[in-house]
Amino acid sequence: MENRKVALITGITGQDGSYLAELLLEKGYDVHGTIRRSSTDYRERIAHLEGKPNFHLHYADLGDSMSIIQVMNKVKPTEVYNLAAQSHVQVSFEAPEYAGDVDALGVLRILEAVRIVGLTETCRIYQASTSELYGRVEEVPQNENTPFHPYSPYAVAKQYGFWIVKEYRDAYNMFAVNGILFNHESERRGENFVTRKITLAAGRIACGIQDKLYLGNLDSKRDWGYAKDYVECMWLMLQHDKPEDFVIATGVQHTVREFTTLAFHYAGIELEWQGSGIHEKGINKADGKVVVEVSEAFYRPTDVVDLWGDPQKARTVLGWNPQKTSYEELCRLMAEHDLKLAKTEAALMKEI
């Protein structure tokens, strides 16, 4: 690879993009990110980076190939991290065409832009793939050789993205790789994702400004890791001597119920569970109040219930530590962060 260290990150305003930008700036990169034009500003996760001399933002959209080609030609990156996506599984059932355009064809537009601009031999590409590809899982835990069985419009679109990366790697000898990301969370996670929804609600309920939390399938099992650790593995994949796909996971699995119990614990509430299925409830042991209920509104038309990754390849080949931040520490970080937010909100409400 050439000595220039220039990274282009799509989805830089998201959880992963903001952590990756911080990591690459620390490593001496010129970091460029793409943002979409919007009347609402979504840049709060990267506001602290704006103004730095080697941090730059450009308007582009994965649905607009011309904008991607223009940015690619202007920046001429040595590394591209395609993190932008319609990344919410439930939303993909309600907006399947949009999910397909961004999550499938958007990947193709990135690859074609690299090729058209003439960066095939000088630019390495990381594609954020997903454990949702495994869907109705064929084996547990899942590794790089486990067959895919996508089970949502989001996962089907992401499967196209996965295979088009492999095709361009073979057809054009591009250094293009897929990171099969299992669920990764943080205090920067979007508020409509279940872990953040849980930690925000735990804090607000503890502060008396929310009565209940409504969830879907409490038995769903996930392999939850810390996003800040996962972006390090993304970077390591592009420093490897050959292009390979890797599972990025912790190798540890928990249910939504277990995450909820621990998050409420860190917010100062001990839960007791009663009932089962749609009738299951989480009760505050201290006062007997029902603070968690199950709602059919949050059940998906087709639901993936058992995701558990095997990070052995990333550990041995890349030297990445999947247990750098434990599940318990991740939950504590998120719960304590959101408890502080809730306390601030409660104080403001008293002043009004």
C-alpha positions as CSV (number, residue, x, y, z in Angstrom):
1,M,0.0,0.0,0.0
2,E,1.1,3.6,-0.7
3,N,2.3,5.9,2.2
4,R,-0.8,8.1,1.9
5,K,-3.3,7.3,4.6
6,V,-6.6,8.7,3.4
7,A,-9.9,7.2,4.6
8,L,-13.4,7.7,3.2
9,I,-16.2,6.7,5.6
10,T,-19.8,6.5,4.5
11,G,-22.2,6.7,7.4
12,I,-19.7,8.8,9.4
13,T,-22.5,10.3,11.5
14,G,-23.6,7.0,12.9
15,Q,-22.4,5.0,15.9
16,D,-19.7,3.1,14.0
17,G,-18.6,5.9,11.8
18,S,-18.0,8.3,14.7
19,Y,-15.8,5.7,16.6
20,L,-14.0,4.7,13.4
21,A,-13.2,8.4,12.6
22,E,-11.8,8.9,16.1
23,L,-9.6,5.8,15.7
24,L,-8.3,6.7,12.3
25,L,-7.5,10.3,13.3
26,E,-5.5,8.9,16.2
27,K,-3.6,6.8,13.7
28,G,-2.7,9.8,11.6
29,Y,-5.2,9.4,8.7
30,D,-6.8,12.2,6.8
31,V,-10.4,11.3,7.4
32,H,-13.2,12.1,5.0
33,G,-16.8,11.3,5.6
34,T,-20.0,11.5,3.6
35,I,-23.2,13.1,4.9
36,R,-26.6,13.4,3.4
37,R,-28.3,16.8,2.9
38,S,-31.1,17.1,5.5
39,S,-33.1,19.8,7.2
40,T,-32.3,18.0,10.5
41,D,-28.7,17.9,11.7
42,Y,-27.6,14.4,12.6
43,R,-24.0,15.3,13.3
44,E,-24.0,15.3,17.1
45,R,-21.8,12.2,17.2
46,I,-19.0,13.9,15.3
47,A,-19.5,17.5,16.4
48,H,-16.3,17.3,18.5
49,L,-14.3,16.3,15.4
50,E,-15.4,19.1,13.1
51,G,-12.8,21.8,12.7
52,K,-9.8,19.4,13.0
53,P,-7.4,20.0,10.1
54,N,-7.5,16.4,8.9
55,F,-11.2,15.9,9.2
56,H,-13.5,16.6,6.2
57,L,-17.1,16.2,5.3
58,H,-18.7,15.8,1.9
59,Y,-22.3,15.6,0.7
60,A,-23.1,12.3,-0.9
61,D,-25.8,9.6,-0.9
62,L,-25.6,5.9,-1.5
63,G,-28.7,6.3,-3.7
64,D,-26.9,8.7,-6.0
65,S,-23.9,7.2,-7.9
66,M,-22.9,10.6,-9.4
67,S,-22.3,12.0,-5.9
68,I,-20.3,9.0,-4.8
69,I,-18.1,9.1,-7.9
70,Q,-17.5,12.9,-7.4
71,V,-16.4,12.4,-3.8
72,M,-14.2,9.4,-4.7
73,N,-12.5,11.4,-7.4
74,K,-11.9,14.4,-5.2
75,V,-10.6,12.4,-2.1
76,K,-8.9,9.5,-3.9
77,P,-8.9,7.5,-0.7
78,T,-6.5,4.6,0.1
79,E,-9.2,3.0,2.3
80,V,-13.0,3.1,2.0
81,Y,-15.3,2.0,4.9
82,N,-18.8,1.6,3.7
83,L,-20.8,1.8,6.9
84,A,-23.9,3.7,5.6
85,A,-27.1,1.7,5.4
86,Q,-30.7,1.5,6.3
87,S,-29.7,-0.6,9.2
88,H,-32.9,-1.2,11.1
89,V,-34.4,-4.7,10.5
90,Q,-38.0,-3.7,11.5
91,V,-37.9,-0.6,9.2
92,S,-36.9,-2.8,6.3
93,F,-40.3,-4.6,6.4
94,E,-42.0,-1.2,6.1
95,A,-39.6,0.3,3.5
96,P,-38.2,-2.7,1.6
97,E,-37.5,-0.9,-1.6
98,Y,-35.4,1.7,0.1
99,A,-33.5,-0.9,2.0
100,G,-32.8,-2.7,-1.2
101,D,-31.6,0.5,-3.0
102,V,-29.2,1.5,-0.2
103,D,-28.1,-1.8,1.3
104,A,-27.7,-3.7,-1.9
105,L,-27.2,-1.3,-4.8
106,G,-25.4,1.2,-2.6
107,V,-22.6,-1.3,-2.2
108,L,-22.4,-1.7,-5.9
109,R,-22.2,2.1,-6.4
110,I,-19.3,2.3,-4.0
111,L,-17.4,-0.5,-5.8
112,E,-18.1,0.9,-9.2
113,A,-17.0,4.4,-8.1
114,V,-13.6,3.0,-7.0
115,R,-13.2,1.2,-10.3
116,I,-14.4,4.1,-12.5
117,V,-12.1,6.6,-10.8
118,G,-9.1,4.3,-11.3
119,L,-8.4,3.3,-7.7
120,T,-8.7,-0.4,-8.1
121,E,-5.1,-1.1,-7.3
122,T,-4.6,1.6,-4.6
123,C,-7.8,1.6,-2.6
124,R,-8.9,-1.0,0.0
125,I,-12.6,-1.4,0.7
126,Y,-14.3,-2.5,3.9
127,Q,-18.0,-3.4,3.6
128,A,-20.1,-3.6,6.8
129,S,-22.0,-6.8,6.5
130,T,-24.2,-8.3,9.1
131,S,-25.0,-11.4,11.2
132,E,-28.6,-11.0,10.0
133,L,-27.4,-12.9,6.9
134,Y,-27.5,-16.1,8.9
135,G,-31.2,-15.5,9.6
136,R,-32.8,-18.9,10.3
137,V,-29.5,-20.2,11.5
138,E,-28.1,-23.4,10.1
139,E,-25.6,-23.9,13.0
140,V,-24.7,-22.3,16.3
141,P,-22.4,-20.5,16.7
142,Q,-22.0,-19.0,13.3
143,N,-18.6,-18.6,11.5
144,E,-17.3,-17.5,8.1
145,N,-18.4,-20.9,6.6
146,T,-21.9,-21.0,8.0
147,P,-24.6,-20.9,5.2
148,F,-26.7,-17.8,4.9
149,H,-30.5,-17.9,5.3
150,P,-31.6,-14.2,5.3
151,Y,-34.9,-13.7,7.0
152,S,-35.8,-10.0,6.4
153,P,-35.7,-7.5,3.6
154,Y,-32.7,-5.9,5.3
155,A,-30.8,-9.2,5.4
156,V,-31.7,-10.1,1.8
157,A,-30.3,-6.7,0.6
158,K,-27.2,-7.2,2.7
159,Q,-26.7,-10.6,1.1
160,Y,-26.4,-8.9,-2.3
161,G,-23.9,-6.5,-0.8
162,F,-21.8,-9.3,0.6
163,W,-21.7,-11.3,-2.7
164,I,-21.1,-8.2,-4.9
165,V,-18.0,-7.4,-2.8
166,K,-16.7,-11.0,-3.3
167,E,-17.5,-10.7,-7.1
168,Y,-15.5,-7.5,-7.5
169,R,-12.7,-9.0,-5.4
170,D,-12.5,-11.9,-7.9
171,A,-13.3,-10.1,-11.1
172,Y,-11.2,-7.0,-10.7
173,N,-8.6,-8.2,-8.1
174,M,-9.8,-5.5,-5.7
175,F,-8.9,-5.5,-2.0
176,A,-12.5,-5.6,-0.9
177,V,-13.7,-7.4,2.2
178,N,-16.8,-8.1,4.3
179,G,-16.9,-7.7,8.0
180,I,-19.8,-9.9,9.2
181,L,-20.8,-7.7,12.2
182,F,-22.8,-9.2,15.0
183,N,-24.8,-6.8,17.2
184,H,-22.6,-4.0,18.5
185,E,-23.8,-1.4,20.9
186,S,-22.6,1.7,22.8
187,E,-23.8,4.9,24.5
188,R,-23.9,6.3,20.9
189,R,-26.4,3.6,19.6
190,G,-29.5,4.9,17.9
191,E,-32.4,5.2,20.2
192,N,-34.7,2.9,18.1
193,F,-32.4,-0.1,18.6
194,V,-33.4,-2.4,21.3
195,T,-30.4,-2.2,23.7
196,R,-30.5,1.6,23.7
197,K,-34.2,1.6,24.0
198,I,-33.8,-0.5,27.1
199,T,-31.0,1.5,28.8
200,L,-32.8,4.8,28.1
201,A,-36.1,3.5,29.5
202,A,-34.3,2.0,32.6
203,G,-32.8,5.4,33.4
204,R,-36.1,7.3,32.8
205,I,-38.1,4.8,34.9
206,A,-35.6,5.1,37.7
207,C,-36.0,8.9,37.6
208,G,-39.8,8.7,37.6
209,I,-40.3,10.2,34.1
210,Q,-41.4,7.1,32.3
211,D,-43.8,4.4,33.5
212,K,-43.1,1.3,31.4
213,L,-40.9,-0.2,28.7
214,Y,-42.6,-2.2,26.0
215,L,-40.5,-4.9,24.2
216,G,-41.0,-7.7,21.7
217,N,-39.6,-11.2,21.9
218,L,-37.7,-11.4,25.2
219,D,-36.3,-14.8,24.3
220,S,-34.4,-13.5,21.2
221,K,-30.7,-14.3,21.7
222,R,-27.9,-12.0,20.5
223,D,-24.1,-11.7,20.6
224,W,-23.7,-8.1,21.8
225,G,-20.3,-6.4,21.6
226,Y,-18.9,-2.8,22.1
227,A,-18.9,-0.8,18.9
228,K,-15.7,1.0,19.9
229,D,-13.9,-2.4,19.9
230,Y,-15.5,-3.5,16.6
231,V,-14.2,-0.6,14.5
232,E,-10.7,-1.6,15.5
233,C,-11.3,-5.0,13.8
234,M,-12.6,-3.2,10.7
235,W,-9.3,-1.3,10.5
236,L,-7.2,-4.5,11.1
237,M,-9.0,-6.2,8.2
238,L,-7.7,-3.6,5.8
239,Q,-4.2,-3.8,7.1
240,H,-4.1,-7.6,6.5
241,D,-1.8,-8.9,3.7
242,K,-4.7,-10.3,1.7
243,P,-8.4,-9.6,1.4
244,E,-10.5,-11.9,3.5
245,D,-13.9,-11.9,5.1
246,F,-14.2,-12.1,8.9
247,V,-16.9,-12.6,11.5
248,I,-16.7,-9.8,14.1
249,A,-18.4,-11.0,17.3
250,T,-17.7,-11.6,21.0
251,G,-18.5,-15.3,21.1
252,V,-20.9,-14.7,24.0
253,Q,-24.7,-14.8,23.8
254,H,-27.5,-13.4,25.9
255,T,-31.3,-12.9,25.7
256,V,-33.1,-9.6,25.5
257,R,-34.5,-10.5,28.9
258,E,-31.0,-10.9,30.4
259,F,-29.9,-7.5,28.9
260,T,-33.0,-5.8,30.3
261,T,-32.4,-7.3,33.7
262,L,-28.8,-6.1,33.8
263,A,-29.5,-2.7,32.4
264,F,-32.2,-2.0,35.0
265,H,-29.8,-3.3,37.7
266,Y,-27.3,-0.7,36.8
267,A,-30.0,1.9,36.9
268,G,-30.8,0.9,40.4
269,I,-33.9,-1.3,39.8
270,E,-34.0,-5.0,40.4
271,L,-36.5,-6.9,38.2
272,E,-38.5,-10.0,38.8
273,W,-40.1,-11.7,35.8
274,Q,-43.6,-13.2,35.8
275,G,-45.7,-14.9,33.2
276,S,-44.6,-16.1,29.8
277,G,-44.8,-15.1,26.1
278,I,-47.0,-12.2,25.3
279,H,-48.1,-12.1,29.0
280,E,-44.6,-11.9,30.5
281,K,-44.0,-8.8,32.7
282,G,-40.9,-7.3,34.4
283,I,-41.8,-6.2,38.0
284,N,-39.8,-3.8,40.1
285,K,-39.0,-5.8,43.3
286,A,-38.9,-2.7,45.4
287,D,-42.5,-1.6,44.9
288,G,-44.2,-4.3,42.9
289,K,-44.9,-2.1,39.9
290,V,-44.9,-3.5,36.4
291,V,-42.2,-1.7,34.5
292,V,-41.7,-4.0,31.5
293,E,-44.4,-5.5,29.3
294,V,-44.4,-7.4,26.0
295,S,-46.2,-5.9,23.0
296,E,-47.1,-7.7,19.8
297,A,-46.4,-4.4,18.0
298,F,-42.7,-5.1,18.3
299,Y,-42.8,-8.6,16.9
300,R,-41.3,-8.9,13.4
301,P,-43.1,-10.7,10.6
302,T,-40.1,-13.1,10.4
303,D,-37.8,-13.0,13.4
304,V,-34.2,-14.1,13.8
305,V,-34.0,-15.6,17.3
306,D,-30.5,-17.1,17.7
307,L,-27.4,-15.2,16.6
308,W,-24.1,-16.2,18.2
309,G,-20.8,-15.5,16.5
310,D,-17.5,-17.3,16.5
311,P,-14.7,-14.8,16.4
312,Q,-11.9,-17.4,16.3
313,K,-10.6,-16.4,12.8
314,A,-10.4,-12.6,13.7
315,R,-8.7,-13.5,17.0
316,T,-6.0,-15.8,15.5
317,V,-5.4,-14.1,12.1
318,L,-5.8,-10.5,12.9
319,G,-4.8,-10.6,16.6
320,W,-8.1,-8.9,17.6
321,N,-9.4,-9.2,21.1
322,P,-13.2,-9.9,21.0
323,Q,-13.5,-9.7,24.8
324,K,-11.7,-6.3,25.3
325,T,-15.0,-4.9,26.7
326,S,-17.1,-7.5,28.4
327,Y,-20.9,-7.8,28.0
328,E,-21.4,-6.7,31.6
329,E,-19.1,-3.6,31.1
330,L,-20.9,-2.7,27.9
331,C,-24.3,-2.8,29.6
332,R,-22.9,-0.8,32.6
333,L,-21.5,1.9,30.3
334,M,-24.8,2.3,28.4
335,A,-27.0,2.2,31.5
336,E,-24.9,4.7,33.5
337,H,-24.7,7.0,30.5
338,D,-28.5,7.0,30.0
339,L,-29.2,7.3,33.7
340,K,-27.3,10.6,33.7
341,L,-29.3,11.7,30.7
342,A,-32.5,10.9,32.6
343,K,-31.4,12.7,35.7
344,T,-30.7,15.8,33.6
345,E,-34.1,15.5,31.9
346,A,-35.9,15.1,35.2
347,A,-34.1,18.2,36.6
348,L,-35.2,20.3,33.6
349,M,-38.8,19.1,34.0
350,K,-38.8,20.3,37.6
351,E,-37.7,23.7,36.5
352,I,-40.5,24.1,34.0
